[in-house]
């Protein structure tokens, strides 16, 4: 989201981009900046640091975890900051809040400032960009992204909130219904800048799901809603079931992505001034088996190797940043290849950083 807070850190730019499915880490930095002033970072809706997390027990598969393990279930195969503070065709390549595998070997990347980039899936270099707008031509606070099977895009915005459909050239094609209780206050119970943050399409293409970032007014502090839609035989979507999901203390949901078997990878994120980011990767139930989505921790990204990353803001691990976008990009040896990206908020002390993870889900 476009936060009211400053959440993360700036790292050095890598010498090169990914090659053949694996990103190359930046070379070790020789210096890091000291803590920033209070005016450059303020705590988010919850300023309390999240408590300690316990990862599920050790995996038993031979040779796992490999080098660069973050946990028994997750390893880091590389990172790159090469797109940080760059432009493409006059558009700032940053503020990236969502990723989605696209057609023809490309990857869609959504900026929360209404830019939709097409990246080369291997190198991550930009290959195209279109600008999105609402019905009145105004910019979106665009947060979630799905590349649908017909080549169109489904894009969530947390302003109202909304889910709209766009053509590949950025033309607005339609809008999905949203329950009244999920609308931003005073129309509903959602807080401003805290509603539809994640968007994913389940395997088979029949169920679309959006994740709220923070609780509704009156809900428990750790409970967020996930709203689903069901595709009709005409190809449009109608409202489906609503689910509840419990976050770790002090964290919100910054992204949700379906796995090939229909379970959900959930990215939980928080920020504490003077401490830095907390980012945890969770695995939740497949929607449809009751209205409560249970989860288990796959990894706390603070436990990943830094691989030479540096930070200009205090961080528990200099690799950490304001991670908001996530996509499953493939499989390797029975493990999921997962790409994660941070939203730099177009701020000098934050970074557009891509992580490549290998996940046993």
Long-range contacts (C-beta under 8 A, 24 or more apart in sequence): 1-97, 1-112, 1-141, 1-143, 1-158, 1-193, 1-194, 1-197, 1-213, 1-254, 1-324, 1-343, 2-95, 2-112, 2-113, 2-141, 2-193, 2-345, 3-44, 3-193, 3-322, 3-345, 4-42, 4-44, 4-193, 5-41, 5-42, 5-43, 5-44, 5-271, 6-36, 6-40, 6-41, 6-42, 6-271, 6-313, 6-345, 6-347, 6-349, 6-350, 7-41, 7-44, 7-269, 7-271, 7-277, 7-321, 7-322, 7-345, 7-350, 8-271, 8-276, 8-277, 8-311, 8-313, 8-315, 8-320, 8-321, 8-322, 8-342, 8-344, 8-349, 8-350, 8-351, 9-276, 9-310, 9-311, 9-312, 9-313, 9-314, 9-315, 9-318, 9-320, 9-321, 9-349, 9-350, 9-351, 10-84, 10-311, 10-312, 10-313, 10-348, 10-349, 10-350, 10-351, 11-81, 11-84, 11-309, 11-310, 11-311, 11-312, 11-318, 11-319, 11-321, 11-351, 11-353, 12-81, 12-309, 12-310, 13-81, 13-82, 13-84, 14-79, 14-80, 14-81, 14-82, 16-80, 16-82, 17-80, 17-82, 17-123, 17-124, 17-125, 18-78, 18-80, 18-122, 18-123, 18-124, 18-356, 19-122, 19-123, 20-122, 21-122, 21-330, 21-332, 21-337, 22-77, 22-78, 22-356, 23-77, 23-78, 23-79, 23-80, 23-354, 23-355, 23-356, 24-78, 24-80, 25-78, 25-79, 25-80, 25-307, 25-308, 25-309, 26-79, 26-80, 26-81, 26-307, 26-308, 26-309, 27-308, 28-308, 29-308, 29-309, 29-310, 31-310, 32-310, 32-311, 32-312, 32-318, 33-311, 33-312, 33-313, 33-349, 35-274, 35-313, 35-314, 36-312, 36-313, 36-314, 36-349, 38-273, 40-313, 40-349, 41-271, 41-273, 41-274, 41-313, 41-349, 42-273, 43-271, 43-272, 43-273, 44-252, 44-270, 44-271, 45-191, 45-194, 45-214, 45-252, 46-221, 46-249, 46-250, 46-251, 46-270, 47-250, 47-272, 47-273, 48-249, 48-250, 48-272, 49-250, 49-270, 49-272, 49-275, 49-278, 50-248, 50-249, 50-250, 50-251, 50-270, 50-278, 50-280, 51-248, 51-249, 51-250, 53-248, 53-280, 53-297, 53-300, 54-297, 55-297, 55-298, 55-299, 55-300, 55-303, 56-296, 56-297, 56-298, 59-360, 61-360, 64-360, 66-358, 68-304, 68-305, 68-307, 69-305, 70-299, 70-300, 70-301, 70-303, 70-304, 70-305, 70-357, 71-297, 71-298, 71-299, 71-300, 71-303, 72-360, 73-298, 73-299, 73-359, 73-360, 73-361, 74-281, 74-298, 74-299, 74-304, 74-357, 74-358, 74-359, 74-360, 75-357, 75-358, 76-304, 76-305, 76-307, 76-319, 76-355, 76-356, 76-357, 76-358, 77-356, 77-357, 77-358, 78-307, 78-355, 78-356, 79-307, 79-309, 79-319, 79-353, 79-354, 79-355, 79-356, 80-124, 80-353, 80-354, 81-351, 81-352, 81-353, 81-354, 82-124, 83-124, 83-126, 83-352, 83-354, 84-344, 84-351, 84-352, 84-353, 85-344, 85-352, 88-117, 88-126, 88-129, 89-126, 89-128, 89-129, 91-115, 91-117, 91-129, 91-131, 92-346, 93-117, 93-126, 93-352, 94-343, 94-344, 94-345, 94-346, 94-352, 95-343, 95-344, 95-345, 95-346, 96-324, 96-325, 96-341, 96-342, 96-343, 96-344, 96-352, 97-142, 97-143, 97-144, 97-197, 97-324, 97-325, 97-343, 98-142, 98-143, 98-144, 98-145, 98-198, 98-199, 98-255, 98-324, 98-325, 99-145, 99-325, 99-326, 99-327, 99-339, 99-341, 100-145, 100-146, 100-147, 100-153, 100-327, 101-147, 101-327, 101-328, 101-329, 102-147, 103-147, 103-151, 107-327, 107-329, 107-339, 108-145, 108-147, 108-153, 109-325, 109-341, 110-142, 110-143, 110-144, 110-145, 110-155, 110-325, 111-142, 112-140, 112-141, 112-142, 112-143, 112-343, 113-139, 113-142, 113-346, 114-139, 114-140, 114-142, 116-142, 116-145, 116-153, 116-155, 116-166, 116-170, 121-329, 124-354, 130-166, 130-168, 130-169, 130-170, 131-170, 132-166, 132-170, 132-172, 133-170, 133-172, 134-162, 134-164, 134-172, 135-172, 135-175, 140-164, 141-193, 143-196, 143-197, 143-198, 143-199, 143-324, 144-196, 144-197, 144-198, 144-199, 144-200, 144-210, 144-211, 144-255, 145-199, 145-325, 146-199, 146-200, 146-201, 146-208, 148-201, 148-205, 149-205, 150-235, 154-199, 154-201, 154-208, 155-199, 156-196, 156-197, 156-198, 156-199, 156-210, 157-196, 158-184, 158-193, 158-194, 158-195, 158-196, 158-197, 158-213, 159-184, 160-184, 160-195, 161-190, 161-195, 161-196, 161-210, 162-196, 163-196, 163-199, 163-208, 163-210, 163-229, 174-236, 176-208, 176-229, 176-237, 177-229, 177-238, 177-239, 178-227, 179-227, 179-239, 179-242, 181-216, 182-212, 182-216, 182-225, 182-227, 185-217, 188-216, 189-216, 189-217, 189-218, 189-219, 190-214, 190-216, 190-217, 191-216, 191-217, 194-252, 196-227, 197-252, 197-253, 197-254, 197-255, 197-324, 198-253, 198-254, 198-255, 198-256, 198-257, 198-266, 198-267, 199-256, 200-256, 200-257, 200-258, 200-264, 201-258, 202-258, 202-262, 202-286, 202-287, 203-258, 203-260, 203-261, 203-262, 205-231, 206-230, 206-231, 207-231, 207-240, 207-287, 207-288, 208-237, 209-256, 209-258, 209-264, 209-287, 210-256, 211-245, 211-253, 211-255, 211-256, 211-266, 212-253, 213-252, 213-253, 213-254, 214-252, 221-249, 222-246, 222-247, 222-248, 222-249, 223-247, 224-252, 224-253, 226-256, 226-287, 226-293, 228-287, 241-287, 241-288, 241-291, 242-291, 243-287, 243-291, 243-292, 243-293, 244-291, 244-292, 244-293, 245-284, 245-292, 245-293, 245-295, 246-295, 248-278, 248-280, 250-278, 251-278, 251-280, 254-323, 254-324, 255-323, 255-324, 255-325, 255-326, 256-284, 257-326, 257-327, 257-328, 257-338, 258-328, 259-283, 259-328, 259-336, 259-361, 260-328, 260-331, 260-336, 261-286, 261-361, 262-286, 262-287, 263-361, 264-293, 265-298, 265-326, 265-328, 265-338, 265-359, 265-361, 266-295, 267-323, 267-324, 267-326, 267-340, 269-322, 269-323, 269-324, 271-322, 274-314, 275-314, 275-316, 276-311, 276-313, 276-314, 276-315, 276-316, 276-320, 277-315, 277-316, 277-320, 277-321, 277-322, 277-323, 278-302, 278-316, 279-320, 279-323, 281-357, 281-359, 283-361, 298-359, 298-361, 301-355, 304-355, 309-353, 312-349, 313-349, 313-350, 319-355, 321-350, 321-351, 321-353, 322-350, 323-353, 323-355, 332-358, 334-360, 335-359, 335-360, 336-360, 336-361
